[in-house]
Amino acid sequence: MTTLANYLLVSGLLFSIGMAGVLLRRSILIIFMGLELMLNAANLSLVAFSRFHPVNGLPNYNAQVLVFFIITVAAAEVAVGLAIIVALYRAKRTTHVEDLDTLKF
Amino acid sequence: MQLALFWVFAILMLMSGLGVVFFRNPVSSAMSLVMAFVALAAVFVTLDAFFIAVVQVMVYAGAVLVLFLFIIMLLDLRAEARRPVNLLAWAGGGLVVSGFLAALVKVVVSDPAFQIAKPALSNPQINDVAMIGLALFHNFNLPFQIIGVLLLAATVGVVVLSKKELK
């Protein structure tokens, strides 16, 4: 029998895996993928809460509408972010984060 | 049966997440990301969120991932060459991640509000799409229209960012 704690633990683990990807990897594209994993972990959390706190015998659909919006915004963000990455690659010919140091102190 | 299915798909999703982070080849990372998205959709189905599961597969696995693969192909990314590892940076990153995980586990395990079982629904066959549609268009109509404007802005922004300099 799965409890809410199981779902939240899985969501938290997925979030930390995504965060590890953002902090430890040095290729921009993999950092972006870690970002998507973090967004998905948040979605899982929201849907779990929606199911475990039902309203009038149905899941709380406000949370699922929010998940719908988050998925939409994440898709728009990926499109714009990848366009920026392509423009960066055209300017610098590299995708390694450590080569982008013009603003470095 | 449902308990076993939840753990199978949750473990699959977490293993795919680790694959995304630890593969050297970016195409392997993208393939692991697909598996993570689809396993997450299966976990959504165990939560009776059928519409969200389908939207997850359609938008994430169908659109976002194809975009990633196009960019990998466009930039012709090879496997990441091994550069000297900055041990201090790795230790700092590992510390942040494990600190966050420890705090999360402590809160989730100790709070009794989270140890509840799945409440029964009034009708096992819920008309998910109709209920989400009602909630979306009755209560959240304005944010829905604003999301439309946001998508327009994102599209225009992508086209502007992709233009080559006019000589």
Interface residues (C-beta under 8 A of the other chain):
Chain A: M1 T2 T3 L4 A5 N6 Y7 L8 L9 V10 G12 L13 L14 F15 S16 I17 G18 M19 A20 G21 L23 L24 R25 R26 S27 L29 I30 F32 M33 G34 E36 L37 N40 N43 L44 V47 A48 S50 R51 F52 H53 P54 N56 G57 L58 P59 Y61 N62 Q64 V65 V67 F68 F69 I71 T72 V73 A74 A75 A76 E77 V78 A79 V80 L82 A83 I84 I85 V86 A87 Y89 R90 T95 H96 E98
Chain B: Q2 L3 F6 A10 M13 L14 G17 L18 V20 V21 P26 S29 A30 L33 A36 F37 L40 V43 F44 T46 L47 D48 A49 F51 I52 V55 Q56 V59 Y60 A63 V64 L67 F68 I71 I72 L74 L75 L77 E80 R83 A89 W90 G92 G93 G94 V96 V97 F100 L101 L104 V105 V108 V109 F114 Q115 I116 A117 K118 P119 L121 S122 N123 I126 M131 I132 L134 A135 L136 N139 F140 P143 I147 L150 L151 A154 T155 G157 V158 L161 S162 K164
